[in-house]
Amino acid sequence: MRTRSRLVVALVVGLVAGLLLAACADSSSPSTAPAGATADGSDAGDCVTTAVLAAPEKAALLTESAALFNRSEAARVDGRCVVVQVRAESSVTVIDELVEAAQASEAPDDAGAAREPPVAWWPSSQAWTDRLDQRLVAAGLRPMAGAGRSILRSPLVIAMPAPMAEALGHPDRAIGFADLVALARDPRGWGAVGHPEWGPFRFAKADPQLSTTGLRATLAAYAAAAGRSELGLDDLQRPDVAEAVRALERTVVYYGDSTMAFLDTWLRADQRGTALTFASAVAVEERAVAAYNAGDPDGVREPGEKPRRPRTPLVALWPAEGTLVADHPFVVLDAPWVDTTARAVAEAFQAFLLTPDRQARAVELGFRPATEPAPAGPSAAPEPELALPGPEVVDAALEAWEQQRRPARVLLVVDVSSSMREQASDGVATTKLDLAEDAVAGALAALRPTDDVGLRAFAIEPGAPDGAGTDEGWRDVVPIGPLGLDGARLVEGLQALPPADTTPLYEVVAASYAAMLDDYDPERINAVVLLTDGRHRDTDPDDDDEQLDGLLDELQAGSDGSRAQPVRLFPIAYGPDADVTTLRRLAEATNATLYDAVDPARIDEVVAAVVANF
């Protein structure tokens, strides 16, 4: 199974501004902010503070609820004011953090932790609390999570453009994973139901090792293929089950660490009139469909941002075979750093989240209340829920998925120009290129040895010896081929290449994209990953705009299904001088996503997030 411990993708939605708007310092006025309180909760005065971590999709509800709790009468324990400080992080990140905190508590040192570990955790599914306890036990430590208390519910649905759902019989018949597998297997694709103009069936889902939605989609697909309401270990050994899941996985557009970015990309395709050829279906939470149709596909509306309603809305289909419903358990951790007072604060906040007002607010945000026993409404048929399998079955399913997932064919294009040899930050000898090399080498551990990967370095001084292509300013350090067991070999020798002061960004993107098209592999996810810290700088800047427009036209022509060979470009804007605007346009032209590593210290997290697409 892919090792994600290196790929800690800190999906930090942000420390909450205003959580201490009215935390109590004066015992007679619990709505008075404590002296010295700051927006990020770093100083709560004389109040008792309790840290709560939650999955990113609940960030809006979490921050709002914490602010209300902190100024309510409930925010008192034994006569003292209390303050809940919250942070939104991916469950993968939280598990690593808690395991490290538990190990540190067993063998404390003088350095201490970078920040206080949380008292409570609010992930999306019990699958993550199970995984935490499993990791702790494997490390010889006692478990700390348990089952927790369900606060919300959110069912997994198959989101499909309305015309496609209708072509499969919606709303007169239930549609499920079996229908998706049938389309995936049929060489006619959508032609099998009278719409050859839509091309092959294309599926989207998040990486199940990073995403609750991706995990549930994977488990639900296995259960549907097995014809079971609760997946068992024996089911994963069945050849027919493996073949059905493999057929579906081979249609995946690309994976990713969440579905929100994919929905945002899908909406851009919709606005170009190509939504039906970009993707056919995506496994998402029910609430994400409503957000997409309202014009907020990422679920976050920035100040001044206007909603962009799609031309073709999505339909949320409750799978005919049943589906998994996330239980969003709130866990007060049984950990050495959680004392009686902190536990009392966390339990009071848990009770606050279950009040009618907070449950009603959760419904407004697209969740289902914890007390609702069965699905209801136009988007979900009253089918039985699938049971979440135990940790051993989940682990076995992920191991099986590693063999059935769609393989990758990726060209890494890395900027090695003079600016990349500069210090990453003041006072340290490490360069931006040093950090990039480490990040790439570490992230490649997430790919399988059979994935095809190549490395191209650019911004090399023309005429440099011992390399093909250096007259153009780039060199293929490692040709595309099976990754093998040691991804680090791909980055060896980058430092030795003679750097140039110019950056032929447009030329290397065009050449790399064309090379991937020439040797396109229809069985794999074909992509270019571009890492650069600068902007296009060539010897003749006068025709830059015309050159960029031509490049964008070329990229877009092959991205929406007009070609049967979609190649995605995932740029990484590295450092403060990177041309974020242009790189975003390049990504969007290929229906992909720009990744922001303007802070060089985050490059390992960002590269890991990019690699999660494959």
C-alpha positions as CSV (number, residue, x, y, z in Angstrom):
1,M,0.0,0.0,0.0
2,R,1.2,3.5,-0.7
3,T,2.9,5.1,2.2
4,R,1.1,8.4,3.0
5,S,3.0,9.3,6.2
6,R,5.4,11.3,4.0
7,L,2.5,12.8,2.2
8,V,1.0,14.7,5.0
9,V,-1.2,17.1,3.1
10,A,-2.0,19.8,5.7
11,L,-5.3,20.9,4.3
12,V,-5.4,23.8,6.8
13,V,-8.4,25.8,6.0
14,G,-7.1,28.5,8.3
15,L,-6.9,29.4,12.0
16,V,-10.2,30.8,12.9
17,A,-10.4,34.6,13.0
18,G,-12.7,35.8,15.7
19,L,-13.0,32.7,17.7
20,L,-12.3,34.8,20.8
21,L,-14.7,37.5,19.8
22,A,-16.4,37.3,23.1
23,A,-14.8,34.8,25.4
24,C,-15.3,35.6,29.0
25,A,-12.7,37.2,31.2
26,D,-15.1,38.9,33.5
27,S,-17.0,36.2,35.4
28,S,-20.1,38.4,35.4
29,S,-20.0,38.9,31.6
30,P,-19.3,35.8,29.6
31,S,-19.5,37.8,26.4
32,T,-16.4,39.9,27.2
33,A,-13.2,39.0,25.4
34,P,-10.3,38.1,27.6
35,A,-7.4,40.6,27.9
36,G,-4.7,39.9,25.3
37,A,-6.9,37.6,23.2
38,T,-5.9,37.5,19.5
39,A,-7.8,36.5,16.4
40,D,-6.0,33.1,16.1
41,G,-6.7,32.2,19.7
42,S,-3.0,32.4,20.7
43,D,-3.8,34.2,24.0
44,A,-7.0,33.5,25.9
45,G,-6.2,35.5,29.0
46,D,-7.2,33.7,32.1
47,C,-9.7,31.4,30.4
48,V,-9.2,27.6,30.0
49,T,-8.4,26.8,26.4
50,T,-9.2,23.6,24.6
51,A,-8.1,22.7,21.1
52,V,-10.4,20.9,18.7
53,L,-9.4,19.6,15.2
54,A,-11.9,18.9,12.5
55,A,-12.1,17.7,8.9
56,P,-11.9,20.6,6.4
57,E,-15.4,20.2,5.0
58,K,-16.8,21.3,8.4
59,A,-14.7,24.4,8.6
60,A,-17.5,26.9,8.3
61,L,-19.7,25.1,10.8
62,L,-16.9,24.6,13.2
63,T,-15.6,28.1,13.2
64,E,-19.1,29.6,13.6
65,S,-20.0,27.2,16.3
66,A,-16.9,27.8,18.3
67,A,-17.4,31.5,18.2
68,L,-21.0,31.2,19.4
69,F,-20.0,28.7,22.1
70,N,-17.2,30.9,23.4
71,R,-19.6,33.7,24.1
72,S,-22.4,31.5,25.5
73,E,-23.3,30.6,29.0
74,A,-22.1,27.1,28.2
75,A,-18.5,28.3,28.1
76,R,-17.9,27.9,31.8
77,V,-16.5,25.0,33.8
78,D,-16.3,25.1,37.6
79,G,-16.9,28.9,37.5
80,R,-14.1,29.6,35.0
81,C,-14.5,30.9,31.5
82,V,-13.4,28.5,28.7
83,V,-12.4,29.0,25.1
84,V,-12.5,26.4,22.3
85,Q,-9.8,27.0,19.7
86,V,-10.4,25.1,16.5
87,R,-8.3,24.2,13.5
88,A,-9.4,22.4,10.3
89,E,-7.0,19.7,9.0
90,S,-7.2,16.5,7.0
91,S,-7.7,13.3,8.9
92,V,-4.4,12.0,7.5
93,T,-2.6,14.9,9.0
94,V,-4.3,14.6,12.4
95,I,-3.5,10.9,12.7
96,D,0.2,11.6,12.1
97,E,0.1,14.5,14.6
98,L,-1.6,12.4,17.3
99,V,0.6,9.4,16.9
100,E,3.7,11.7,17.2
101,A,2.2,13.4,20.3
102,A,1.5,10.0,21.9
103,Q,5.1,8.9,21.2
104,A,6.4,12.2,22.6
105,S,4.3,11.8,25.8
106,E,6.0,8.4,26.3
107,A,9.5,9.8,25.9
108,P,9.3,13.5,26.5
109,D,12.3,15.7,25.6
110,D,13.3,19.3,26.3
111,A,12.3,20.5,22.9
112,G,8.6,19.9,23.3
113,A,6.0,19.8,20.6
114,A,5.6,22.6,18.0
115,R,2.1,23.2,19.3
116,E,-0.2,21.7,21.9
117,P,-2.0,18.5,20.7
118,P,-5.8,18.7,20.5
119,V,-8.2,17.6,23.2
120,A,-10.9,16.6,20.8
121,W,-11.1,15.6,17.1
122,W,-14.1,15.7,14.8
123,P,-13.3,13.7,11.6
124,S,-15.8,12.7,8.9
125,S,-15.9,9.0,9.6
126,Q,-15.3,6.4,12.2
127,A,-12.9,4.8,9.7
128,W,-10.3,7.5,10.7
129,T,-10.7,7.0,14.4
130,D,-10.3,3.3,13.9
131,R,-7.2,3.9,11.9
132,L,-5.7,6.2,14.6
133,D,-6.2,3.5,17.3
134,Q,-4.8,0.9,14.9
135,R,-1.7,3.0,14.4
136,L,-1.3,3.5,18.1
137,V,-1.6,-0.1,19.0
138,A,0.8,-1.1,16.2
139,A,3.3,1.4,17.8
140,G,2.9,-0.2,21.2
141,L,0.8,2.6,22.6
142,R,-2.7,2.6,24.0
143,P,-5.7,3.7,21.8
144,M,-7.1,7.1,22.4
145,A,-10.1,7.6,20.1
146,G,-12.8,4.9,20.3
147,A,-16.1,5.3,18.5
148,G,-17.0,8.9,19.5
149,R,-20.4,10.5,19.3
150,S,-22.0,11.1,15.9
151,I,-22.8,14.8,15.4
152,L,-23.8,14.9,11.7
153,R,-24.5,12.5,8.8
154,S,-23.5,12.9,5.1
155,P,-24.3,10.2,2.6
156,L,-22.1,9.4,-0.4
157,V,-23.8,10.0,-3.7
158,I,-23.0,9.6,-7.4
159,A,-23.2,13.1,-8.9
160,M,-24.0,13.0,-12.6
161,P,-25.0,15.6,-15.2
162,A,-28.7,15.6,-15.5
163,P,-28.8,14.5,-19.2
164,M,-26.6,11.6,-18.5
165,A,-28.6,10.5,-15.5
166,E,-31.8,10.7,-17.6
167,A,-30.1,8.6,-20.3
168,L,-29.6,5.8,-17.7
169,G,-33.3,6.0,-16.7
170,H,-33.3,8.6,-13.9
171,P,-35.7,9.3,-12.2
172,D,-37.8,6.3,-13.1
173,R,-35.1,3.7,-12.0
174,A,-32.4,3.7,-9.4
175,I,-28.9,4.0,-10.8
176,G,-25.9,2.4,-9.0
177,F,-22.3,1.2,-9.3
178,A,-23.4,-1.7,-11.5
179,D,-24.5,0.8,-14.2
180,L,-21.2,2.6,-14.0
181,V,-19.2,-0.6,-14.3
182,A,-21.4,-1.6,-17.4
183,L,-20.6,1.7,-19.1
184,A,-16.9,1.3,-18.1
185,R,-16.7,-2.1,-19.7
186,D,-18.6,-1.2,-22.9
187,P,-16.2,-0.1,-25.7
188,R,-19.0,2.0,-27.1
189,G,-19.1,4.1,-23.9
190,W,-22.1,6.4,-23.8
191,G,-22.9,5.2,-27.3
192,A,-24.3,2.1,-25.6
193,V,-27.3,4.3,-24.5
194,G,-27.6,6.3,-27.6
195,H,-25.1,9.2,-27.0
196,P,-21.8,8.5,-28.7
197,E,-21.1,12.3,-28.8
198,W,-20.4,12.1,-25.0
199,G,-17.5,9.7,-25.6
200,P,-16.3,7.1,-23.1
201,F,-17.5,6.9,-19.6
202,R,-15.2,9.0,-17.3
203,F,-15.3,8.6,-13.5
204,A,-13.9,10.8,-10.8
205,K,-13.1,10.1,-7.2
206,A,-10.6,11.2,-4.5
207,D,-7.7,9.1,-3.3
208,P,-9.2,6.8,-0.7
209,Q,-6.1,7.0,1.4
210,L,-6.5,10.8,1.8
211,S,-10.2,11.4,1.5
212,T,-13.2,10.2,3.4
213,T,-15.3,10.5,0.3
214,G,-12.7,8.6,-1.8
215,L,-12.5,5.9,0.9
216,R,-16.3,5.5,1.0
217,A,-16.5,5.4,-2.8
218,T,-13.9,2.6,-2.9
219,L,-15.6,0.6,-0.2
220,A,-19.1,1.1,-1.7
221,A,-17.8,0.0,-5.1
222,Y,-16.3,-3.2,-3.7
223,A,-19.5,-3.9,-1.7
224,A,-21.7,-3.3,-4.8
225,A,-19.5,-5.6,-6.9
226,A,-19.8,-8.3,-4.2
227,G,-23.5,-7.9,-3.8
228,R,-23.1,-7.3,0.0
229,S,-24.4,-4.8,2.4
230,E,-21.3,-5.2,4.5
231,L,-18.0,-5.9,2.8
232,G,-16.0,-8.9,4.1
233,L,-12.4,-10.1,3.6
234,D,-13.5,-13.0,1.5
235,D,-15.2,-10.6,-1.0
236,L,-11.9,-8.9,-1.7
237,Q,-10.4,-12.2,-2.9
238,R,-13.1,-12.8,-5.5
239,P,-11.9,-12.4,-9.1
240,D,-15.2,-11.0,-10.3
241,V,-15.2,-8.3,-7.6
242,A,-11.6,-7.3,-8.5
243,E,-12.4,-7.2,-12.2
244,A,-15.5,-5.0,-11.7
245,V,-13.6,-2.5,-9.5
246,R,-10.7,-2.5,-11.9
247,A,-13.0,-1.7,-14.8
248,L,-14.4,1.3,-13.0
249,E,-11.0,2.5,-11.8
250,R,-9.6,2.4,-15.3
251,T,-12.1,5.2,-16.2
252,V,-10.9,7.6,-13.5
253,V,-10.0,11.0,-14.9
254,Y,-7.6,11.6,-12.0
255,Y,-7.7,11.2,-8.3
256,G,-6.7,14.1,-6.0
257,D,-6.9,14.6,-2.2
258,S,-10.4,16.0,-2.3
259,T,-13.3,16.3,-4.8
260,M,-13.8,20.1,-4.3
261,A,-11.0,21.1,-6.7
262,F,-12.4,18.6,-9.2
263,L,-15.9,20.1,-9.0
264,D,-14.4,23.6,-9.5
265,T,-12.6,22.3,-12.6
266,W,-15.8,20.6,-13.9
267,L,-17.7,23.9,-13.6
268,R,-15.1,25.7,-15.7
269,A,-15.6,22.9,-18.3
270,D,-19.3,23.4,-18.0
271,Q,-19.0,27.1,-18.8
272,R,-17.1,26.2,-22.0
273,G,-19.9,23.9,-22.9
274,T,-17.8,20.7,-22.4
275,A,-19.0,19.4,-19.1
276,L,-20.3,16.1,-20.6
277,T,-17.1,15.2,-22.3
278,F,-14.9,16.2,-19.3
279,A,-16.4,13.8,-16.8
280,S,-19.5,11.5,-16.5
281,A,-19.8,11.1,-12.8
282,V,-18.1,11.8,-9.5
283,A,-18.4,10.3,-6.1
284,V,-19.1,13.1,-3.6
285,E,-20.9,14.0,-0.5
286,E,-24.6,14.8,-1.0
287,R,-24.1,18.4,0.1
288,A,-21.4,19.0,-2.6
289,V,-24.0,18.6,-5.3
290,A,-26.2,21.4,-3.9
291,A,-23.1,23.6,-3.6
292,Y,-22.1,22.9,-7.2
293,N,-25.6,23.7,-8.6
294,A,-25.6,26.9,-6.5
295,G,-22.4,28.0,-8.2
296,D,-20.0,27.4,-5.3
297,P,-18.3,24.2,-6.3
298,D,-15.5,24.5,-3.7
299,G,-18.0,25.3,-1.0
300,V,-16.2,28.6,-0.1
301,R,-17.3,31.9,-1.4
302,E,-14.6,34.6,-1.2
303,P,-15.6,38.2,-0.4
304,G,-17.0,39.7,-3.6
305,E,-17.1,36.4,-5.4
306,K,-20.3,35.8,-7.4
307,P,-21.8,32.3,-7.8
308,R,-21.3,30.7,-11.2
309,R,-24.3,28.5,-11.8
310,P,-23.7,25.6,-14.2
311,R,-25.4,25.3,-17.5
312,T,-25.9,21.6,-16.9
313,P,-26.7,20.9,-13.2
314,L,-25.7,17.7,-11.5
315,V,-28.1,15.1,-10.1
316,A,-27.3,13.4,-6.7
317,L,-28.0,9.7,-7.1
318,W,-28.2,7.5,-4.1
319,P,-26.6,4.3,-5.4
320,A,-29.1,1.5,-6.1
321,E,-27.0,-1.0,-4.1
322,G,-26.9,1.3,-1.1
323,T,-24.2,3.6,0.1
324,L,-22.0,4.5,3.1
325,V,-23.1,7.4,5.3
326,A,-20.4,9.4,7.1
327,D,-21.2,9.6,10.8
328,H,-18.9,12.6,11.7
329,P,-18.0,11.4,15.2
330,F,-16.8,13.9,17.8
331,V,-14.1,12.2,19.9
332,V,-12.8,13.5,23.2
333,L,-9.3,12.0,23.2
334,D,-8.2,9.6,26.0
335,A,-4.7,11.0,26.0
336,P,-2.1,11.9,28.6
337,W,-2.4,15.6,27.9
338,V,-6.2,15.7,28.3
339,D,-7.0,16.6,32.0
340,T,-10.3,16.6,33.7
341,T,-11.0,20.3,32.9
342,A,-10.1,20.1,29.3
343,R,-12.3,17.0,28.9
344,A,-15.2,18.9,30.5
345,V,-14.8,21.7,28.1
346,A,-14.7,19.4,25.0
347,E,-17.8,17.5,26.2
348,A,-19.6,20.8,26.7
349,F,-18.7,21.8,23.2
350,Q,-19.8,18.5,21.9
351,A,-23.2,19.0,23.6
352,F,-23.4,22.4,22.1
353,L,-23.0,21.0,18.6
354,L,-26.0,18.7,19.2
355,T,-28.3,21.5,20.2
356,P,-31.3,22.1,17.9
357,D,-29.9,25.4,16.7
358,R,-26.6,24.0,15.7
359,Q,-28.2,20.9,14.1
360,A,-30.5,23.2,12.1
361,R,-27.5,25.2,10.9
362,A,-25.8,22.0,9.8
363,V,-28.8,21.2,7.7
364,E,-28.6,24.7,6.1
365,L,-25.0,23.9,5.1
366,G,-26.1,20.6,3.4
367,F,-25.4,18.0,6.2
368,R,-28.1,15.7,7.7
369,P,-28.8,15.8,11.4
370,A,-27.3,13.1,13.6
371,T,-30.8,11.9,14.6
372,E,-32.1,11.3,11.0
373,P,-32.5,7.5,10.6
374,A,-32.9,7.2,6.8
375,P,-32.2,9.1,3.6
376,A,-35.0,11.3,2.4
377,G,-35.7,14.0,-0.2
378,P,-35.6,14.1,-4.0
379,S,-31.8,13.4,-4.2
380,A,-31.9,10.1,-2.4
381,A,-34.1,7.0,-2.7
382,P,-34.9,5.2,0.6
383,E,-32.4,2.4,0.1
384,P,-30.6,0.7,3.0
385,E,-27.3,2.0,4.1
386,L,-24.1,0.0,3.7
387,A,-22.3,-0.9,6.9
388,L,-18.8,0.5,7.5
389,P,-16.5,-2.6,7.6
390,G,-14.0,-3.0,10.3
391,P,-10.4,-1.8,10.2
392,E,-9.0,-5.0,8.9
393,V,-11.4,-5.0,5.9
394,V,-10.7,-1.3,5.2
395,D,-7.0,-2.0,5.2
396,A,-7.4,-5.0,2.9
397,A,-9.7,-3.0,0.6
398,L,-7.0,-0.3,0.3
399,E,-4.4,-2.9,-0.4
400,A,-6.6,-4.4,-3.2
401,W,-7.3,-0.9,-4.6
402,E,-3.6,-0.4,-5.0
403,Q,-3.7,-3.2,-7.6
404,Q,-6.9,-2.1,-9.3
405,R,-6.4,1.7,-9.4
406,R,-5.6,3.3,-12.7
407,P,-1.9,3.6,-13.2
408,A,-0.1,6.8,-14.0
409,R,2.2,8.2,-16.7
410,V,3.7,11.4,-15.4
411,L,6.5,13.8,-16.7
412,L,8.0,15.9,-13.9
413,V,9.3,19.2,-15.4
414,V,11.5,20.9,-12.8
415,D,12.9,24.4,-13.0
416,V,16.7,24.4,-12.2
417,S,17.4,28.0,-13.2
418,S,19.8,30.3,-11.3
419,S,17.0,31.6,-9.1
420,M,16.3,28.1,-7.9
421,R,19.9,28.0,-6.5
422,E,19.0,30.9,-4.1
423,Q,18.4,30.4,-0.4
424,A,15.0,29.2,0.4
425,S,14.8,31.7,3.3
426,D,17.1,34.2,5.1
427,G,19.8,32.7,7.3
428,V,19.8,29.2,6.0
429,A,22.1,27.5,3.5
430,T,19.3,25.4,2.0
431,T,18.3,26.4,-1.5
432,K,14.9,26.3,-3.1
433,L,16.2,23.5,-5.4
434,D,17.3,21.5,-2.3
435,L,13.8,21.6,-0.9
436,A,12.2,20.8,-4.2
437,E,14.5,17.8,-4.7
438,D,13.6,16.4,-1.3
439,A,9.9,17.0,-1.9
440,V,9.9,15.3,-5.2
441,A,11.9,12.3,-4.0
442,G,9.6,11.9,-1.0
443,A,6.4,12.2,-2.9
444,L,7.4,9.7,-5.5
445,A,7.2,7.1,-2.7
446,A,3.4,7.4,-3.1
447,L,3.5,6.0,-6.7
448,R,3.7,2.4,-7.6
449,P,6.9,0.9,-9.1
450,T,4.9,0.2,-12.2
451,D,3.8,3.8,-12.7
452,D,5.7,5.5,-15.6
453,V,7.6,8.6,-14.5
454,G,10.1,10.8,-16.2
455,L,12.1,13.9,-15.2
456,R,12.8,16.9,-17.4
457,A,15.0,19.8,-16.1
458,F,14.7,23.2,-17.8
459,A,16.2,26.6,-17.7
460,I,19.6,25.0,-18.5
461,E,22.3,27.0,-20.2
462,P,22.2,26.2,-24.0
463,G,25.2,24.3,-25.2
464,A,25.7,22.5,-21.9
465,P,27.6,19.3,-22.4
466,D,26.4,15.7,-22.1
467,G,22.7,16.1,-22.6
468,A,20.1,15.9,-25.3
469,G,17.9,18.9,-25.9
470,T,20.1,21.5,-24.1
471,D,20.0,23.7,-27.2
472,E,16.4,24.3,-26.3
473,G,17.1,25.0,-22.7
474,W,16.0,21.7,-21.2
475,R,17.2,18.1,-20.7
476,D,15.5,14.8,-20.1
477,V,17.4,13.7,-17.0
478,V,15.4,10.4,-16.8
479,P,13.2,9.3,-19.8
480,I,9.7,8.2,-19.0
481,G,9.6,4.6,-17.8
482,P,8.6,2.4,-14.9
483,L,9.4,4.2,-11.6
484,G,11.0,1.1,-10.0
485,L,11.7,0.8,-6.3
486,D,13.7,4.0,-5.9
487,G,12.1,7.2,-6.9
488,A,15.0,9.2,-5.5
489,R,17.1,8.3,-8.5
490,L,15.0,10.6,-10.6
491,V,16.3,13.7,-8.8
492,E,20.0,12.8,-8.7
493,G,22.2,15.2,-10.6
494,L,19.8,18.1,-10.9
495,Q,22.2,20.3,-8.9
496,A,25.1,19.6,-11.4
497,L,23.2,21.0,-14.4
498,P,24.5,24.4,-15.5
499,P,21.6,26.9,-14.8
500,A,20.5,29.6,-17.1
501,D,19.2,33.1,-16.2
502,T,16.3,32.9,-18.8
503,T,13.3,30.7,-18.3
504,P,11.8,29.3,-21.5
505,L,8.6,28.4,-19.7
506,Y,6.2,28.4,-22.7
507,E,8.5,26.4,-24.9
508,V,9.1,23.7,-22.3
509,V,5.4,23.4,-21.5
510,A,4.6,23.1,-25.2
511,A,7.3,20.5,-25.9
512,S,6.4,18.5,-22.8
513,Y,2.7,18.5,-23.6
514,A,3.4,17.5,-27.2
515,A,5.7,14.7,-26.0
516,M,3.0,13.3,-23.7
517,L,0.5,13.4,-26.5
518,D,2.8,11.6,-28.9
519,D,3.3,8.7,-26.6
520,Y,-0.1,8.8,-24.9
521,D,-1.1,5.7,-23.0
522,P,-4.9,5.2,-22.9
523,E,-4.6,2.8,-19.9
524,R,-3.0,5.5,-17.7
525,I,-3.5,8.9,-16.2
526,N,-1.3,11.1,-18.5
527,A,-0.1,14.3,-16.9
528,V,2.7,16.9,-16.8
529,V,3.8,18.3,-13.4
530,L,5.5,21.6,-13.8
531,L,7.5,23.1,-10.9
532,T,8.9,26.6,-11.4
533,D,9.8,29.6,-9.3
534,G,9.7,32.2,-12.0
535,R,7.9,33.5,-15.1
536,H,8.6,33.2,-18.8
537,R,11.8,35.0,-19.7
538,D,13.3,34.5,-23.1
539,T,15.7,36.3,-25.4
540,D,12.8,37.9,-27.3
541,P,10.0,39.0,-25.0
542,D,8.1,41.0,-27.6
543,D,6.0,38.1,-28.7
544,D,5.3,36.7,-25.3
545,D,1.5,37.5,-25.3
546,E,1.0,35.9,-28.8
547,Q,3.1,32.9,-27.7
548,L,1.1,32.4,-24.6
549,D,-2.3,32.7,-26.4
550,G,-1.1,30.0,-28.9
551,L,0.0,27.8,-26.1
552,L,-3.3,28.1,-24.3
553,D,-5.2,27.2,-27.5
554,E,-3.1,24.2,-28.0
555,L,-3.5,23.0,-24.4
556,Q,-7.3,23.6,-24.4
557,A,-7.8,21.7,-27.6
558,G,-6.9,18.5,-26.0
559,S,-8.4,18.9,-22.6
560,D,-12.2,18.6,-23.0
561,G,-12.7,15.4,-25.0
562,S,-12.3,16.9,-28.4
563,R,-9.2,14.6,-28.4
564,A,-9.4,11.1,-27.1
565,Q,-6.0,11.8,-25.4
566,P,-6.5,14.1,-22.4
567,V,-3.2,15.2,-20.9
568,R,-3.4,17.3,-17.7
569,L,-0.9,20.0,-16.7
570,F,-0.5,20.5,-12.9
571,P,1.7,23.5,-12.3
572,I,3.3,24.3,-8.9
573,A,3.9,28.0,-8.3
574,Y,7.1,27.9,-6.2
575,G,8.3,30.9,-4.3
576,P,7.1,34.5,-4.2
577,D,8.3,35.3,-7.8
578,A,6.3,32.6,-9.5
579,D,3.9,33.8,-12.2
580,V,0.8,32.5,-10.4
581,T,-1.7,34.1,-12.9
582,T,-0.1,32.5,-16.0
583,L,0.4,29.1,-14.3
584,R,-3.2,29.1,-13.3
585,R,-4.3,29.8,-16.9
586,L,-2.1,26.9,-18.1
587,A,-3.6,24.5,-15.6
588,E,-7.2,25.5,-16.4
589,A,-6.6,25.2,-20.1
590,T,-6.1,21.4,-19.5
591,N,-8.8,21.0,-16.9
592,A,-6.3,20.7,-14.1
593,T,-5.4,22.6,-11.0
594,L,-2.7,25.1,-10.0
595,Y,-0.9,24.3,-6.7
596,D,0.5,27.1,-4.6
597,A,3.9,26.8,-2.9
598,V,4.6,30.5,-2.7
599,D,6.1,29.7,0.7
600,P,9.0,27.4,-0.2
601,A,8.8,25.7,3.2
602,R,5.5,24.2,2.1
603,I,6.9,22.5,-1.0
604,D,6.8,19.0,0.4
605,E,3.1,19.3,1.3
606,V,2.3,20.8,-2.1
607,V,4.2,18.2,-4.1
608,A,2.5,15.5,-2.1
609,A,-0.9,16.9,-2.9
610,V,0.0,17.0,-6.6
611,V,1.1,13.4,-6.6
612,A,-2.2,12.4,-5.0
613,N,-3.8,13.0,-8.4
614,F,-2.2,9.9,-9.7
